[in-house]
Amino acid sequence: MTPDGILQAIERFRIAYNSADVPTLEGLLSERVKWGHRNKFKGEGRAELIRSIAEFSEKAPGRYFANFGRTAVNDQIVFAEQKWHATPANSDPAWGWEKGVPFSMETCSVFVFQDGKIIEWSDFG
């Protein structure tokens, strides 16, 4: 994939994540995608990631990634900065969430592509 193609793909991913658009996510993710958030959670597999996204939609209704800020593409790897926003449905000390109190954090996502699919997605924030 070209750098422009990669940037277009992560933008489609961001939009699909925000709306929990399963068909688009399925088309972007490798079946064996590895994923995680720094030291909070990690997993492997497209179905598990999509399940995790749906679960977060319930834990934090209306959660979303804002537009990407700075991005850098190196071969098939992209680094993208953005803010993540949510209003938690319940308090969660592990995340520092209080029920009903809007929460946001600066994040940097690392995406790795292979054969046009995301094979790794890691968030740091």
DSSP file (Angstrom, degrees, kcal/mol; ACC not computed):
  #  RESIDUE AA STRUCTURE BP1 BP2  ACC     N-H-->O    O-->H-N    N-H-->O    O-->H-N    TCO  KAPPA ALPHA  PHI   PSI    X-CA   Y-CA   Z-CA
    1    1 A M              0   0    0      0, 0.0   112,-0.1     0, 0.0   114,-0.0   0.000 360.0 360.0 360.0 146.0    0.0    0.0    0.0
    2    2 A T     >  -     0   0    0      1,-0.1     4,-2.5    74,-0.0     5,-0.2  -0.421 360.0-106.9 -77.5 160.5    1.1    3.5   -0.7
    3    3 A P  H  > S+     0   0    0      0, 0.0     4,-2.4     0, 0.0     5,-0.2   0.902 123.5  50.4 -54.9 -41.2    1.4    6.0    2.2
    4    4 A D  H  > S+     0   0    0      1,-0.2     4,-2.3     2,-0.2     5,-0.2   0.904 109.4  50.9 -64.0 -39.9   -1.8    7.8    1.0
    5    5 A G  H  > S+     0   0    0      2,-0.2     4,-2.1     1,-0.2    -1,-0.2   0.889 110.1  49.8 -63.5 -39.2   -3.6    4.4    0.9
    6    6 A I  H  X S+     0   0    0     -4,-2.5     4,-2.4     2,-0.2     5,-0.2   0.928 110.6  49.2 -64.8 -45.3   -2.5    3.6    4.4
    7    7 A L  H  X S+     0   0    0     -4,-2.4     4,-1.6     1,-0.2    -2,-0.2   0.882 111.1  50.2 -63.2 -37.5   -3.7    7.0    5.7
    8    8 A Q  H  X S+     0   0    0     -4,-2.3     4,-2.1     1,-0.2    -1,-0.2   0.893 109.9  51.7 -65.5 -38.7   -7.0    6.5    3.9
    9    9 A A  H  X S+     0   0    0     -4,-2.1     4,-2.3     1,-0.2    -2,-0.2   0.904 108.9  48.4 -66.8 -41.2   -7.4    3.1    5.5
   10   10 A I  H  X S+     0   0    0     -4,-2.4     4,-2.5     2,-0.2    -1,-0.2   0.836 110.0  53.2 -71.1 -28.0   -6.7    4.3    9.1
   11   11 A E  H  X S+     0   0    0     -4,-1.6     4,-2.3    -5,-0.2    -1,-0.2   0.913 109.3  48.3 -68.7 -40.9   -9.3    7.1    8.5
   12   12 A R  H  X S+     0   0    0     -4,-2.1     4,-2.5     2,-0.2    -2,-0.2   0.898 111.8  51.1 -61.8 -39.5  -11.8    4.5    7.4
   13   13 A F  H  X S+     0   0    0     -4,-2.3     4,-3.1     2,-0.2     5,-0.2   0.936 108.7  50.6 -62.0 -46.9  -10.8    2.5   10.6
   14   14 A R  H  X S+     0   0    0     -4,-2.5     4,-2.4     1,-0.2    51,-0.3   0.920 113.2  45.2 -57.6 -46.3  -11.4    5.6   12.8
   15   15 A I  H  X S+     0   0    0     -4,-2.3     4,-1.6     2,-0.2    -1,-0.2   0.909 114.5  48.3 -65.0 -42.9  -14.8    6.2   11.3
   16   16 A A  H  X>S+     0   0    0     -4,-2.5     5,-2.3     2,-0.2     4,-0.7   0.886 111.2  50.7 -66.8 -38.7  -15.8    2.5   11.6
   17   17 A Y  H ><5S+     0   0    0     -4,-3.1     3,-0.9     3,-0.2    -2,-0.2   0.943 108.8  52.1 -60.8 -47.4  -14.5    2.4   15.2
   18   18 A N  H 3<5S+     0   0    0     -4,-2.4    -1,-0.2     1,-0.3    -2,-0.2   0.844 120.6  32.4 -60.7 -34.9  -16.6    5.5   16.1
   19   19 A S  H 3<5S-     0   0    0     -4,-1.6    -1,-0.3    -5,-0.1    -2,-0.2   0.369 105.0-122.8-103.5   4.2  -19.8    4.0   14.7
   20   20 A A  T <<5 +     0   0    0     -3,-0.9     2,-1.3    -4,-0.7    -3,-0.2   0.912  42.4 179.7  51.8  45.8  -19.0    0.3   15.5
   21   21 A D     >< -     0   0    0     -5,-2.3     4,-2.4     1,-0.2    -1,-0.2  -0.649   8.5-172.5 -81.1  91.9  -19.4   -0.4   11.8
   22   22 A V  H  > S+     0   0    0     -2,-1.3     4,-2.9     1,-0.2     5,-0.2   0.893  77.2  52.9 -60.0 -47.5  -18.7   -4.1   11.8
   23   23 A P  H  > S+     0   0    0      0, 0.0     4,-1.6     0, 0.0    -1,-0.2   0.905 112.7  45.3 -59.2 -39.5  -18.6   -4.7    8.0
   24   24 A T  H  > S+     0   0    0      2,-0.2     4,-1.3    -3,-0.2    -2,-0.2   0.924 113.2  50.0 -68.4 -43.0  -16.1   -2.0    7.4
   25   25 A L  H >X S+     0   0    0     -4,-2.4     4,-2.1     1,-0.2     3,-0.5   0.920 108.7  53.0 -59.5 -43.7  -14.0   -3.2   10.4
   26   26 A E  H 3< S+     0   0    0     -4,-2.9    -1,-0.2     1,-0.2    -2,-0.2   0.872 109.1  50.0 -59.5 -37.2  -14.1   -6.8    9.0
   27   27 A G  H 3< S+     0   0    0     -4,-1.6    -1,-0.2    -5,-0.2    -2,-0.2   0.752 115.3  42.1 -73.6 -23.9  -12.8   -5.5    5.7
   28   28 A L  H << S+     0   0    0     -4,-1.3    90,-3.0    -3,-0.5     2,-0.3   0.749 102.3  75.8 -92.7 -27.0   -9.9   -3.5    7.2
   29   29 A L  E  < S-a  118   0A   0     -4,-2.1    90,-0.2    88,-0.2     2,-0.1  -0.680  76.4-123.9 -97.8 138.6   -8.7   -6.0    9.8
   30   30 A S  E >   -     0   0A   0     88,-2.7     3,-1.6    -2,-0.3    15,-0.1  -0.440  29.0-117.8 -66.1 149.4   -6.6   -9.1    9.3
   31   31 A E  E 3  S+     0   0A   0      1,-0.3    15,-2.0    14,-0.1    16,-0.3   0.805 116.5  41.9 -59.5 -28.5   -8.3  -12.2   10.7
   32   32 A R  E 3  S+     0   0A   0     13,-0.2    -1,-0.3    14,-0.1    87,-0.1  -0.027  83.3 158.8-110.1  29.2   -5.3  -12.6   13.0
   33   33 A V  E <   -     0   0A   0     -3,-1.6    12,-3.4    11,-0.1     2,-0.4  -0.221  32.7-142.9 -55.5 138.3   -4.9   -8.9   14.0
   34   34 A K  E     +aB 120  44A   0     85,-2.3    87,-2.2    10,-0.2     2,-0.3  -0.871  30.2 168.8-101.2 139.9   -3.0   -8.3   17.2
   35   35 A W  E     +aB 121  43A   0      8,-2.4     8,-2.9    -2,-0.4     2,-0.3  -0.976   7.4 136.7-151.0 158.5   -4.3   -5.3   19.3
   36   36 A G  E     -aB 122  42A   0     85,-1.7    87,-2.4    -2,-0.3     2,-0.5  -0.946  43.5-109.8 173.5 168.8   -4.1   -3.7   22.6
   37   37 A H  E >>  -aB 123  41A   0      4,-2.4     3,-3.1    -2,-0.3     4,-1.2  -0.949  59.0 -89.9-121.2 107.3   -3.8   -0.6   24.7
   38   38 A R  T 34 S-     0   0    0     85,-2.4    -1,-0.1    -2,-0.5    86,-0.1   0.110 103.3 -18.0  28.9-107.1   -0.5   -0.1   26.4
   39   39 A N  T 34 S+     0   0    0      1,-0.1    -1,-0.3    -3,-0.1     3,-0.1   0.219 125.5  77.3-110.1  14.9   -0.8   -1.9   29.8
   40   40 A K  T <4 S-     0   0    0     -3,-3.1     2,-0.3     1,-0.3    -2,-0.2   0.897 104.5 -25.4 -91.8 -46.6   -4.7   -2.1   30.0
   41   41 A F  E  <  -B   37   0A   0     -4,-1.2    -4,-2.4     2,-0.0    -1,-0.3  -0.986  51.7-173.7-161.6 161.7   -5.6   -4.9   27.6
   42   42 A K  E     +B   36   0A   0     -2,-0.3     2,-0.3    -6,-0.3    -6,-0.3  -0.977  10.9 161.3-156.5 161.8   -4.5   -6.8   24.6
   43   43 A G  E     -B   35   0A   0     -8,-2.9    -8,-2.4    -2,-0.3     2,-0.4  -0.959  26.0-125.3-166.2-178.5   -5.8   -9.5   22.3
   44   44 A E  E     +B   34   0A   0     -2,-0.3   -10,-0.2   -10,-0.2     4,-0.2  -0.995  59.4  51.8-145.7 137.4   -5.6  -11.3   19.0
   45   45 A G     >  -     0   0    0    -12,-3.4     4,-2.2    -2,-0.4   -13,-0.2   0.147  69.6-109.6 111.2 137.1   -8.1  -11.9   16.3
   46   46 A R  H  > S+     0   0    0    -15,-2.0     4,-2.6     1,-0.2     5,-0.2   0.914 116.4  50.4 -60.6 -47.1  -10.5   -9.9   14.3
   47   47 A A  H  > S+     0   0    0    -16,-0.3     4,-2.2     1,-0.2    -1,-0.2   0.901 111.6  48.8 -61.8 -40.7  -13.6  -11.3   15.9
   48   48 A E  H  > S+     0   0    0      2,-0.2     4,-2.3     1,-0.2    -1,-0.2   0.889 111.3  49.6 -67.0 -39.1  -12.2  -10.6   19.4
   49   49 A L  H  X S+     0   0    0     -4,-2.2     4,-2.5     2,-0.2    -2,-0.2   0.930 111.2  48.5 -65.5 -44.5  -11.3   -7.0   18.5
   50   50 A I  H  X S+     0   0    0     -4,-2.6     4,-2.1     1,-0.2    -2,-0.2   0.891 111.6  50.6 -63.0 -38.9  -14.7   -6.3   17.1
   51   51 A R  H  X S+     0   0    0     -4,-2.2     4,-2.4    -5,-0.2    -1,-0.2   0.909 110.0  50.6 -62.8 -41.9  -16.3   -7.8   20.2
   52   52 A S  H  X S+     0   0    0     -4,-2.3     4,-2.5     2,-0.2    -2,-0.2   0.888 108.8  51.0 -64.1 -40.2  -14.0   -5.5   22.3
   53   53 A I  H  X S+     0   0    0     -4,-2.5     4,-1.7     2,-0.2    -1,-0.2   0.918 111.3  48.1 -63.3 -43.2  -15.1   -2.5   20.3
   54   54 A A  H  X S+     0   0    0     -4,-2.1     4,-1.2     2,-0.2    -2,-0.2   0.899 110.7  52.0 -63.2 -40.4  -18.7   -3.4   20.9
   55   55 A E  H  X S+     0   0    0     -4,-2.4     4,-2.2     1,-0.2     3,-0.5   0.910 108.7  49.7 -63.0 -43.0  -18.1   -3.9   24.6
   56   56 A F  H  X S+     0   0    0     -4,-2.5     4,-2.5     1,-0.2    -1,-0.2   0.828 103.4  61.2 -65.6 -30.3  -16.4   -0.5   24.9
   57   57 A S  H  < S+     0   0    0     -4,-1.7    -1,-0.2     1,-0.2    -2,-0.2   0.852 109.4  42.3 -62.5 -33.3  -19.4    1.0   23.1
   58   58 A E  H  < S+     0   0    0     -4,-1.2    -2,-0.2    -3,-0.5    -1,-0.2   0.877 115.0  48.7 -79.4 -40.0  -21.5   -0.2   26.0
   59   59 A K  H  < S+     0   0    0     -4,-2.2    30,-3.3     1,-0.3    31,-0.6   0.839 129.7  20.9 -67.7 -33.1  -19.1    0.8   28.7
   60   60 A A  S >< S-     0   0    0     -4,-2.5     3,-1.9    28,-0.3    -1,-0.3  -0.646  84.0-153.6-139.1  76.9  -18.7    4.3   27.3
   61   61 A P  T 3  S+     0   0    0      0, 0.0    26,-0.8     0, 0.0    -3,-0.1  -0.203  82.2  18.6 -54.1 139.0  -21.6    5.2   25.0
   62   62 A G  T 3  S+     0   0    0      1,-0.2    23,-0.1    -5,-0.2    -5,-0.1   0.580  86.1 160.5  77.4   9.2  -20.7    7.8   22.4
   63   63 A R    <   +     0   0    0     -3,-1.9     2,-0.3    -6,-0.2    23,-0.2  -0.327  13.0 163.5 -63.2 146.9  -17.0    7.0   22.7
   64   64 A Y  E     -C   85   0A   0     21,-2.5    21,-2.9    -3,-0.1     2,-0.5  -0.993  42.1-118.9-162.1 154.6  -15.0    8.2   19.7
   65   65 A F  E     -C   84   0A   0    -51,-0.3    19,-0.2    -2,-0.3     3,-0.1  -0.862  35.9-135.1 -91.8 129.8  -11.6    9.0   18.3
   66   66 A A        -     0   0    0     17,-3.1     3,-0.1    -2,-0.5    -1,-0.0  -0.203  46.8 -61.4 -71.7 174.1  -11.3   12.6   17.1
   67   67 A N        -     0   0    0      1,-0.1    16,-0.4    15,-0.1    -1,-0.2  -0.224  67.4 -94.7 -54.9 146.9   -9.7   13.4   13.8
   68   68 A F        -     0   0    0     14,-0.1    14,-0.2     1,-0.1    -1,-0.1  -0.372  37.7-166.7 -64.1 142.6   -6.1   12.4   13.5
   69   69 A G        +     0   0    0     12,-3.8     2,-0.2     1,-0.4    -1,-0.1   0.554  64.3   5.0 -91.8-113.8   -3.5   15.0   14.3
   70   70 A R  S    S-     0   0    0     10,-0.0    11,-2.7     2,-0.0    -1,-0.4  -0.488  70.5-176.3 -74.0 143.1    0.0   14.3   13.3
   71   71 A T  E     -D   80   0A   0      9,-0.2     2,-0.4    -2,-0.2     9,-0.2  -0.967  10.8-168.4-135.1 153.3    0.7   11.1   11.4
   72   72 A A  E     -D   79   0A   0      7,-2.1     7,-2.6    -2,-0.3     2,-0.5  -0.979   5.3-161.3-143.1 130.6    3.8    9.4   10.1
   73   73 A V  E     +D   78   0A   0     -2,-0.4     2,-0.4     5,-0.2     5,-0.2  -0.950   9.9 177.2-115.2 129.8    4.0    6.6    7.7
   74   74 A N  E >   -D   77   0A   0      3,-3.0     3,-1.8    -2,-0.5     2,-0.5  -0.918  66.9 -56.9-132.4 104.9    7.1    4.4    7.3
   75   75 A D  T 3  S-     0   0    0     -2,-0.4     0, 0.0     1,-0.3     0, 0.0  -0.488 123.6 -15.7  60.0-112.1    6.7    1.6    4.9
   76   76 A Q  T 3  S+     0   0    0     -2,-0.5    37,-3.0    37,-0.1     2,-0.4   0.099 121.1  90.7-109.2  20.8    3.6   -0.3    6.2
   77   77 A I  E <   -DE  74 112A   0     -3,-1.8    -3,-3.0    35,-0.2     2,-0.4  -0.948  53.0-171.6-119.0 136.5    3.6    1.2    9.7
   78   78 A V  E     -DE  73 111A   0     33,-2.6    33,-2.6    -2,-0.4     2,-0.5  -0.990  11.7-158.7-130.6 139.7    1.8    4.4   10.7
   79   79 A F  E     -DE  72 110A   0     -7,-2.6    -7,-2.1    -2,-0.4     2,-0.4  -0.959  18.9-178.1-110.6 131.1    1.8    6.4   13.8
   80   80 A A  E     -DE  71 109A   0     29,-2.5    29,-3.1    -2,-0.5     2,-0.4  -0.990  15.6-152.0-138.3 127.6   -1.2    8.6   14.4
   81   81 A E  E     + E   0 108A   0    -11,-2.7   -12,-3.8    -2,-0.4     2,-0.3  -0.779  32.2 140.3 -95.8 141.8   -2.0   11.0   17.2
   82   82 A Q  E     - E   0 107A   0     25,-2.0    25,-3.0    -2,-0.4     2,-0.4  -0.972  46.6-104.4-165.8 166.4   -5.6   11.7   18.2
   83   83 A K  E     - E   0 106A   0    -16,-0.4   -17,-3.1    -2,-0.3     2,-0.5  -0.799  24.0-149.3 -98.8 144.9   -7.8   12.3   21.2
   84   84 A W  E     -CE  65 105A   0     21,-2.6    21,-1.9    -2,-0.4     2,-0.3  -0.964  17.6-170.5-112.7 130.1  -10.2    9.7   22.5
   85   85 A H  E     +CE  64 104A   0    -21,-2.9   -21,-2.5    -2,-0.5     2,-0.3  -0.912  13.4 151.1-123.1 147.0  -13.4   10.9   24.2
   86   86 A A  E     - E   0 103A   0     17,-2.4    17,-3.4    -2,-0.3   -24,-0.1  -0.981  37.9-139.3-162.9 160.9  -16.1    9.1   26.1
   87   87 A T        -     0   0    0    -26,-0.8   -24,-0.1    -2,-0.3    12,-0.1  -0.921  38.3-132.2-124.4 104.0  -18.7    9.5   28.8
   88   88 A P        -     0   0    0      0, 0.0    12,-2.9     0, 0.0   -28,-0.3  -0.222   8.0-149.1 -62.3 140.3  -18.5    6.3   30.9
   89   89 A A  S    S+     0   0    0    -30,-3.3     2,-0.3    10,-0.2   -29,-0.1   0.731  86.3  16.0 -75.9 -23.8  -21.7    4.5   31.8
   90   90 A N  S    S-     0   0    0    -31,-0.6    -1,-0.1     8,-0.1     2,-0.1  -0.963  91.7 -92.4-144.5 158.4  -20.1    3.3   35.1
   91   91 A S        -     0   0    0     -2,-0.3     7,-0.2     7,-0.1    -2,-0.0  -0.468  37.0-176.1 -69.5 145.2  -17.1    4.2   37.2
   92   92 A D  B >>> -G   97   0B   0      5,-1.6     5,-2.2    -2,-0.1     3,-1.3  -0.801  14.6-167.1-147.1 100.2  -13.9    2.3   36.5
   93   93 A P  T 345S+     0   0    0      0, 0.0    -1,-0.1     0, 0.0     5,-0.0   0.804  87.1  65.6 -59.3 -30.6  -10.9    2.9   38.7
   94   94 A A  T 345S+     0   0    0      1,-0.2    -2,-0.0     2,-0.1     0, 0.0   0.837 114.7  30.6 -61.4 -31.8   -8.6    1.1   36.3
   95   95 A W  T <45S-     0   0    0     -3,-1.3    -1,-0.2     2,-0.1   -55,-0.0   0.526 111.5-115.7-100.7  -9.6   -9.2    3.8   33.7
   96   96 A G  T  <5 +     0   0    0     -4,-1.2     2,-0.3     1,-0.2    -2,-0.1   0.760  63.8 153.9  77.8  24.6   -9.8    6.7   36.1
   97   97 A W  B   < -G   92   0B   0     -5,-2.2    -5,-1.6     6,-0.1     2,-0.4  -0.634  33.0-160.4 -91.0 144.0  -13.4    7.0   34.9
   98   98 A E    >   -     0   0    0      3,-0.4     3,-2.4    -2,-0.3    -7,-0.1  -0.988  38.9 -95.9-118.7 135.2  -16.3    8.3   36.9
   99   99 A K  T 3  S+     0   0    0     -2,-0.4   -10,-0.2     1,-0.3    -8,-0.1  -0.204 105.8   0.6 -51.3 127.7  -19.8    7.4   35.9
  100  100 A G  T 3  S+     0   0    0    -12,-2.9    -1,-0.3     1,-0.2   -11,-0.1   0.413  99.4 120.8  75.7  -1.0  -21.3   10.1   33.7
  101  101 A V    <   -     0   0    0     -3,-2.4    -3,-0.4   -13,-0.1    -1,-0.2  -0.858  69.3-116.7 -98.6 118.3  -18.2   12.4   33.8
  102  102 A P        -     0   0    0      0, 0.0     2,-0.4     0, 0.0   -15,-0.2  -0.198  35.4-167.6 -54.0 141.7  -16.8   13.0   30.3
  103  103 A F  E     +E   86   0A   0    -17,-3.4   -17,-2.4    -6,-0.0     2,-0.3  -0.979  11.4 172.8-133.6 141.0  -13.3   11.7   29.9
  104  104 A S  E     -E   85   0A   0     -2,-0.4     2,-0.3   -19,-0.2   -19,-0.2  -0.990   5.2-174.7-145.8 156.4  -10.7   12.2   27.2
  105  105 A M  E     -E   84   0A   0    -21,-1.9   -21,-2.6    -2,-0.3     2,-0.4  -0.995  29.4-115.5-149.6 146.9   -7.1   11.3   26.6
  106  106 A E  E     -E   83   0A   0     -2,-0.3     2,-0.3   -23,-0.2   -23,-0.2  -0.663  43.2-176.1 -77.1 133.7   -4.4   12.0   24.1
  107  107 A T  E     -E   82   0A   0    -25,-3.0   -25,-2.0    -2,-0.4     2,-0.4  -0.911  25.9-152.9-130.7 159.2   -3.4    8.8   22.3
  108  108 A C  E     -EF  81 124A   0     16,-2.6    16,-1.9    -2,-0.3     2,-0.4  -0.989  19.0-159.7-127.4 122.8   -0.9    7.6   19.8
  109  109 A S  E     -EF  80 123A   0    -29,-3.1   -29,-2.5    -2,-0.4     2,-0.5  -0.826   4.6-156.7-102.7 141.8   -1.9    4.7   17.7
  110  110 A V  E     -EF  79 122A   0     12,-2.8    12,-2.4    -2,-0.4     2,-0.4  -0.982  12.6-172.7-116.4 121.7    0.5    2.4   15.9
  111  111 A F  E     -EF  78 121A   0    -33,-2.6   -33,-2.6    -2,-0.5     2,-0.4  -0.936   6.5-163.4-114.2 136.9   -1.0    0.5   12.9
  112  112 A V  E     -EF  77 120A   0      8,-2.2     7,-3.3    -2,-0.4     8,-1.3  -0.985  10.6-159.6-120.3 131.1    0.9   -2.2   11.0
  113  113 A F  E     + F   0 118A   0    -37,-3.0     2,-0.3    -2,-0.4     5,-0.2  -0.804  14.4 175.6-110.7 149.3   -0.3   -3.3    7.6
  114  114 A Q  E >  S- F   0 117A   0      3,-2.3     3,-1.8    -2,-0.3    -2,-0.0  -0.929  75.8  -7.8-149.8 129.2    0.3   -6.4    5.5
  115  115 A D  T 3  S-     0   0    0     -2,-0.3     3,-0.1     1,-0.3    -2,-0.0   0.850 129.9 -55.2  53.1  38.1   -1.3   -7.2    2.2
  116  116 A G  T 3  S+     0   0    0      1,-0.2     2,-0.3  -115,-0.0    -1,-0.3   0.496 117.7 103.8  79.6   4.2   -3.7   -4.2    2.6
  117  117 A K  E <  S- F   0 114A   0     -3,-1.8    -3,-2.3   -88,-0.0     2,-0.6  -0.859  78.2-108.8-118.3 152.5   -5.0   -5.3    6.0
  118  118 A I  E     +aF  29 113A   0    -90,-3.0   -88,-2.7    -2,-0.3    -5,-0.3  -0.705  35.7 173.1 -77.7 120.4   -4.3   -4.0    9.5
  119  119 A I  E     +     0   0A   0     -7,-3.3   -85,-2.3    -2,-0.6     2,-0.3   0.541  67.5  25.1-104.8 -11.3   -2.3   -6.8   11.3
  120  120 A E  E     +aF  34 112A   0     -8,-1.3    -8,-2.2   -87,-0.2     2,-0.4  -0.971  55.3 179.5-153.2 138.1   -1.5   -4.8   14.4
  121  121 A W  E     +aF  35 111A   0    -87,-2.2   -85,-1.7    -2,-0.3     2,-0.4  -0.937  11.3 174.6-139.3 115.2   -3.2   -1.9   16.3
  122  122 A S  E     -aF  36 110A   0    -12,-2.4   -12,-2.8    -2,-0.4     2,-0.4  -0.977  12.5-157.8-123.2 134.3   -1.6   -0.6   19.5
  123  123 A D  E     -aF  37 109A   0    -87,-2.4   -85,-2.4    -2,-0.4     2,-0.4  -0.900   6.7-172.9-111.7 141.0   -2.8    2.4   21.5
  124  124 A F  E       F   0 108A   0    -16,-1.9   -16,-2.6    -2,-0.4    -2,-0.0  -0.996 360.0 360.0-129.4 124.4   -0.7    4.4   23.9
  125  125 A G              0   0    0     -2,-0.4   -19,-0.2   -18,-0.2    -1,-0.1   0.344 360.0 360.0-177.5 360.0   -2.4    7.1   25.9
